[in-house]
Amino acid sequence: MGAFINMAGFATTTAIRLIAASEGWAPGEVSILVIDAGVAAGFFWLGISTIRFWPIWAAGFAVADLFMSIFGALLPRVPLFAYHTGLGIYAYLALGALALGTFRLPANAEPYIRNGSRRLWVQHLKETN
């Protein structure tokens, strides 16, 4: 699900920037802010519905990405290169959190841990008690 959130955000942002090439690169562009807010909300939802740690980190990086966009619009003297470099850094950090969370899972993990669902974890706790 986390990879889907990343890919959906990437694809939607790329489509918006190709359609409106003159406006999609400006700091604080409303359509890009809405996409970034959706990505942050998606990772937040994933963070509260799973037992994994990485969605919380990815949500934090997505929120930092939102702040980068907002402050890029509020501070017009920020060079466009610095703005886009900052956005890229936070995107790669979110992907890094996804990779770390994926590789950290042991191969012989129990099914409820492998699934990662908080609901299955609570069900397992009820069954064992």
PyRosetta script that sets phi, psi and omega in degrees:
from pyrosetta import init, pose_from_sequence

init()
pose = pose_from_sequence("MGAFINMAGFATTTAIRLIAASEGWAPGEVSILVIDAGVAAGFFWLGISTIRFWPIWAAGFAVADLFMSIFGALLPRVPLFAYHTGLGIYAYLALGALALGTFRLPANAEPYIRNGSRRLWVQHLKETN")
pose.set_psi(1, -37.5)
pose.set_omega(1, 179.1)
pose.set_phi(2, -65.1)
pose.set_psi(2, -39.9)
pose.set_omega(2, 176.9)
pose.set_phi(3, -64.3)
pose.set_psi(3, -37.3)
pose.set_omega(3, 177.5)
pose.set_phi(4, -63.8)
pose.set_psi(4, -41.5)
pose.set_omega(4, 178.4)
pose.set_phi(5, -61.3)
pose.set_psi(5, -45.7)
pose.set_omega(5, 178.3)
pose.set_phi(6, -61.4)
pose.set_psi(6, -46.8)
pose.set_omega(6, -177.6)
pose.set_phi(7, -67.6)
pose.set_psi(7, -38.4)
pose.set_omega(7, 178.3)
pose.set_phi(8, -64.9)
pose.set_psi(8, -42.6)
pose.set_omega(8, 177.0)
pose.set_phi(9, -63.1)
pose.set_psi(9, -43.0)
pose.set_omega(9, 178.7)
pose.set_phi(10, -63.3)
pose.set_psi(10, -48.5)
pose.set_omega(10, -177.1)
pose.set_phi(11, -64.8)
pose.set_psi(11, -42.5)
pose.set_omega(11, -179.4)
pose.set_phi(12, -67.0)
pose.set_psi(12, -42.8)
pose.set_omega(12, 178.6)
pose.set_phi(13, -63.3)
pose.set_psi(13, -43.5)
pose.set_omega(13, 179.3)
pose.set_phi(14, -62.7)
pose.set_psi(14, -42.5)
pose.set_omega(14, 178.8)
pose.set_phi(15, -62.6)
pose.set_psi(15, -44.1)
pose.set_omega(15, 179.5)
pose.set_phi(16, -62.7)
pose.set_psi(16, -42.3)
pose.set_omega(16, -178.6)
pose.set_phi(17, -69.7)
pose.set_psi(17, -29.8)
pose.set_omega(17, 176.7)
pose.set_phi(18, -76.0)
pose.set_psi(18, -36.2)
pose.set_omega(18, -179.9)
pose.set_phi(19, -70.5)
pose.set_psi(19, -47.8)
pose.set_omega(19, -178.8)
pose.set_phi(20, -114.8)
pose.set_psi(20, 71.0)
pose.set_omega(20, -173.4)
pose.set_phi(21, -60.5)
pose.set_psi(21, -31.4)
pose.set_omega(21, -177.4)
pose.set_phi(22, -80.1)
pose.set_psi(22, -24.0)
pose.set_omega(22, -175.6)
pose.set_phi(23, -106.5)
pose.set_psi(23, -24.1)
pose.set_omega(23, -172.6)
pose.set_phi(24, -70.5)
pose.set_psi(24, -10.7)
pose.set_omega(24, -178.0)
pose.set_phi(25, -101.5)
pose.set_psi(25, -4.9)
pose.set_omega(25, -177.1)
pose.set_phi(26, -76.5)
pose.set_psi(26, 140.6)
pose.set_omega(26, 176.0)
pose.set_phi(27, -62.2)
pose.set_psi(27, 136.2)
pose.set_omega(27, 177.5)
pose.set_phi(28, 79.1)
pose.set_psi(28, 15.0)
pose.set_omega(28, 176.8)
pose.set_phi(29, -59.9)
pose.set_psi(29, 128.2)
pose.set_omega(29, -171.9)
pose.set_phi(30, -59.9)
pose.set_psi(30, -43.1)
pose.set_omega(30, -178.5)
pose.set_phi(31, -63.6)
pose.set_psi(31, -39.3)
pose.set_omega(31, 178.7)
pose.set_phi(32, -70.1)
pose.set_psi(32, -38.2)
pose.set_omega(32, 176.4)
pose.set_phi(33, -61.9)
pose.set_psi(33, -39.2)
pose.set_omega(33, 178.9)
pose.set_phi(34, -65.1)
pose.set_psi(34, -42.0)
pose.set_omega(34, 177.9)
pose.set_phi(35, -63.6)
pose.set_psi(35, -45.9)
pose.set_omega(35, 179.6)
pose.set_phi(36, -63.1)
pose.set_psi(36, -37.4)
pose.set_omega(36, 176.7)
pose.set_phi(37, -66.0)
pose.set_psi(37, -38.0)
pose.set_omega(37, 176.4)
pose.set_phi(38, -64.1)
pose.set_psi(38, -40.4)
pose.set_omega(38, 177.7)
pose.set_phi(39, -65.0)
pose.set_psi(39, -44.2)
pose.set_omega(39, 178.4)
pose.set_phi(40, -62.3)
pose.set_psi(40, -41.9)
pose.set_omega(40, 178.5)
pose.set_phi(41, -66.0)
pose.set_psi(41, -38.6)
pose.set_omega(41, 177.8)
pose.set_phi(42, -62.6)
pose.set_psi(42, -43.6)
pose.set_omega(42, 178.2)
pose.set_phi(43, -70.3)
pose.set_psi(43, -33.6)
pose.set_omega(43, 175.5)
pose.set_phi(44, -63.2)
pose.set_psi(44, -47.3)
pose.set_omega(44, 178.3)
pose.set_phi(45, -59.2)
pose.set_psi(45, -42.7)
pose.set_omega(45, 178.7)
pose.set_phi(46, -64.3)
pose.set_psi(46, -37.2)
pose.set_omega(46, 179.5)
pose.set_phi(47, -66.0)
pose.set_psi(47, -34.1)
pose.set_omega(47, -179.4)
pose.set_phi(48, -89.1)
pose.set_psi(48, -10.9)
pose.set_omega(48, -178.5)
pose.set_phi(49, -107.5)
pose.set_psi(49, 6.2)
pose.set_omega(49, -179.7)
pose.set_phi(50, -133.6)
pose.set_psi(50, 165.9)
pose.set_omega(50, 177.8)
pose.set_phi(51, -97.5)
pose.set_psi(51, 6.2)
pose.set_omega(51, -179.1)
pose.set_phi(52, -81.5)
pose.set_psi(52, 157.0)
pose.set_omega(52, 180.0)
pose.set_phi(53, -92.2)
pose.set_psi(53, -28.9)
pose.set_omega(53, -169.5)
pose.set_phi(54, -66.9)
pose.set_psi(54, -30.6)
pose.set_omega(54, 178.2)
pose.set_phi(55, -63.4)
pose.set_psi(55, -28.3)
pose.set_omega(55, 177.4)
pose.set_phi(56, -66.9)
pose.set_psi(56, -42.9)
pose.set_omega(56, 176.6)
pose.set_phi(57, -64.0)
pose.set_psi(57, -44.7)
pose.set_omega(57, -179.6)
pose.set_phi(58, -63.2)
pose.set_psi(58, -38.8)
pose.set_omega(58, 176.9)
pose.set_phi(59, -64.0)
pose.set_psi(59, -40.4)
pose.set_omega(59, 177.3)
pose.set_phi(60, -62.3)
pose.set_psi(60, -42.3)
pose.set_omega(60, 177.8)
pose.set_phi(61, -66.6)
pose.set_psi(61, -35.7)
pose.set_omega(61, 178.0)
pose.set_phi(62, -67.8)
pose.set_psi(62, -38.0)
pose.set_omega(62, 176.5)
pose.set_phi(63, -66.8)
pose.set_psi(63, -39.8)
pose.set_omega(63, 176.1)
pose.set_phi(64, -61.6)
pose.set_psi(64, -36.3)
pose.set_omega(64, 176.1)
pose.set_phi(65, -62.8)
pose.set_psi(65, -41.0)
pose.set_omega(65, 176.2)
pose.set_phi(66, -61.2)
pose.set_psi(66, -46.0)
pose.set_omega(66, 179.3)
pose.set_phi(67, -63.5)
pose.set_psi(67, -36.4)
pose.set_omega(67, 177.5)
pose.set_phi(68, -61.7)
pose.set_psi(68, -41.7)
pose.set_omega(68, 178.5)
pose.set_phi(69, -66.9)
pose.set_psi(69, -45.1)
pose.set_omega(69, -178.1)
pose.set_phi(70, -64.8)
pose.set_psi(70, -47.0)
pose.set_omega(70, -179.4)
pose.set_phi(71, -72.0)
pose.set_psi(71, -26.0)
pose.set_omega(71, 173.3)
pose.set_phi(72, -64.5)
pose.set_psi(72, -34.2)
pose.set_omega(72, 177.4)
pose.set_phi(73, -77.0)
pose.set_psi(73, -35.6)
pose.set_omega(73, -178.0)
pose.set_phi(74, -76.4)
pose.set_psi(74, -26.4)
pose.set_omega(74, -179.6)
pose.set_phi(75, -112.4)
pose.set_psi(75, 86.5)
pose.set_omega(75, -172.7)
pose.set_phi(76, -66.6)
pose.set_psi(76, -14.6)
pose.set_omega(76, -178.3)
pose.set_phi(77, -83.5)
pose.set_psi(77, -3.8)
pose.set_omega(77, 177.1)
pose.set_phi(78, -69.1)
pose.set_psi(78, 125.9)
pose.set_omega(78, 179.3)
pose.set_phi(79, -62.9)
pose.set_psi(79, 144.8)
pose.set_omega(79, -179.0)
pose.set_phi(80, -60.7)
pose.set_psi(80, -33.8)
pose.set_omega(80, 178.2)
pose.set_phi(81, -63.2)
pose.set_psi(81, -44.0)
pose.set_omega(81, 179.5)
pose.set_phi(82, -65.2)
pose.set_psi(82, -38.3)
pose.set_omega(82, 178.8)
pose.set_phi(83, -62.0)
pose.set_psi(83, -50.4)
pose.set_omega(83, -177.4)
pose.set_phi(84, -71.7)
pose.set_psi(84, -30.6)
pose.set_omega(84, 175.1)
pose.set_phi(85, -65.7)
pose.set_psi(85, -41.9)
pose.set_omega(85, 177.4)
pose.set_phi(86, -62.0)
pose.set_psi(86, -42.2)
pose.set_omega(86, 178.0)
pose.set_phi(87, -62.9)
pose.set_psi(87, -41.2)
pose.set_omega(87, 179.8)
pose.set_phi(88, -66.1)
pose.set_psi(88, -38.4)
pose.set_omega(88, -179.9)
pose.set_phi(89, -62.4)
pose.set_psi(89, -45.5)
pose.set_omega(89, -178.7)
pose.set_phi(90, -67.7)
pose.set_psi(90, -34.1)
pose.set_omega(90, 177.5)
pose.set_phi(91, -65.9)
pose.set_psi(91, -42.8)
pose.set_omega(91, 178.8)
pose.set_phi(92, -69.1)
pose.set_psi(92, -33.0)
pose.set_omega(92, 175.9)
pose.set_phi(93, -65.3)
pose.set_psi(93, -39.4)
pose.set_omega(93, 176.9)
pose.set_phi(94, -64.7)
pose.set_psi(94, -40.8)
pose.set_omega(94, 176.1)
pose.set_phi(95, -65.7)
pose.set_psi(95, -35.3)
pose.set_omega(95, 176.4)
pose.set_phi(96, -65.0)
pose.set_psi(96, -39.6)
pose.set_omega(96, 176.5)
pose.set_phi(97, -63.4)
pose.set_psi(97, -40.2)
pose.set_omega(97, 176.8)
pose.set_phi(98, -62.3)
pose.set_psi(98, -45.4)
pose.set_omega(98, -180.0)
pose.set_phi(99, -65.1)
pose.set_psi(99, -43.7)
pose.set_omega(99, 179.7)
pose.set_phi(100, -63.4)
pose.set_psi(100, -41.9)
pose.set_omega(100, 178.2)
pose.set_phi(101, -66.0)
pose.set_psi(101, -31.5)
pose.set_omega(101, 179.4)
pose.set_phi(102, -75.3)
pose.set_psi(102, -45.1)
pose.set_omega(102, -176.5)
pose.set_phi(103, -75.9)
pose.set_psi(103, -18.9)
pose.set_omega(103, -177.3)
pose.set_phi(104, -77.7)
pose.set_psi(104, -18.1)
pose.set_omega(104, -178.0)
pose.set_phi(105, -70.8)
pose.set_psi(105, 123.1)
pose.set_omega(105, 179.8)
pose.set_phi(106, -68.3)
pose.set_psi(106, 150.5)
pose.set_omega(106, -177.6)
pose.set_phi(107, -67.5)
pose.set_psi(107, -28.6)
pose.set_omega(107, -177.9)
pose.set_phi(108, -101.7)
pose.set_psi(108, 28.5)
pose.set_omega(108, -178.3)
pose.set_phi(109, -68.2)
pose.set_psi(109, 149.1)
pose.set_omega(109, 176.2)
pose.set_phi(110, -61.5)
pose.set_psi(110, 154.2)
pose.set_omega(110, -178.0)
pose.set_phi(111, -58.9)
pose.set_psi(111, -37.5)
pose.set_omega(111, -179.5)
pose.set_phi(112, -70.3)
pose.set_psi(112, -27.8)
pose.set_omega(112, 175.3)
pose.set_phi(113, -79.0)
pose.set_psi(113, -41.2)
pose.set_omega(113, 179.8)
pose.set_phi(114, -60.7)
pose.set_psi(114, -39.8)
pose.set_omega(114, 178.6)
pose.set_phi(115, -67.5)
pose.set_psi(115, -42.6)
pose.set_omega(115, 177.4)
pose.set_phi(116, 84.6)
pose.set_psi(116, -1.2)
pose.set_omega(116, -177.8)
pose.set_phi(117, -73.7)
pose.set_psi(117, 131.7)
pose.set_omega(117, 177.1)
pose.set_phi(118, -63.3)
pose.set_psi(118, -35.3)
pose.set_omega(118, -179.9)
pose.set_phi(119, -63.4)
pose.set_psi(119, -44.2)
pose.set_omega(119, 177.7)
pose.set_phi(120, -67.1)
pose.set_psi(120, -34.4)
pose.set_omega(120, 178.6)
pose.set_phi(121, -65.9)
pose.set_psi(121, -44.4)
pose.set_omega(121, 178.0)
pose.set_phi(122, -65.2)
pose.set_psi(122, -40.0)
pose.set_omega(122, 177.8)
pose.set_phi(123, -61.5)
pose.set_psi(123, -42.2)
pose.set_omega(123, 178.4)
pose.set_phi(124, -63.4)
pose.set_psi(124, -40.6)
pose.set_omega(124, 178.3)
pose.set_phi(125, -63.2)
pose.set_psi(125, -39.5)
pose.set_omega(125, 178.6)
pose.set_phi(126, -65.9)
pose.set_psi(126, -37.9)
pose.set_omega(126, -179.3)
pose.set_phi(127, -70.0)
pose.set_psi(127, -34.4)
pose.set_omega(127, -177.7)
pose.set_phi(128, -83.1)
pose.set_psi(128, -16.2)
pose.set_omega(128, -178.7)
pose.set_phi(129, -96.6)
pose.dump_pdb("model.pdb")
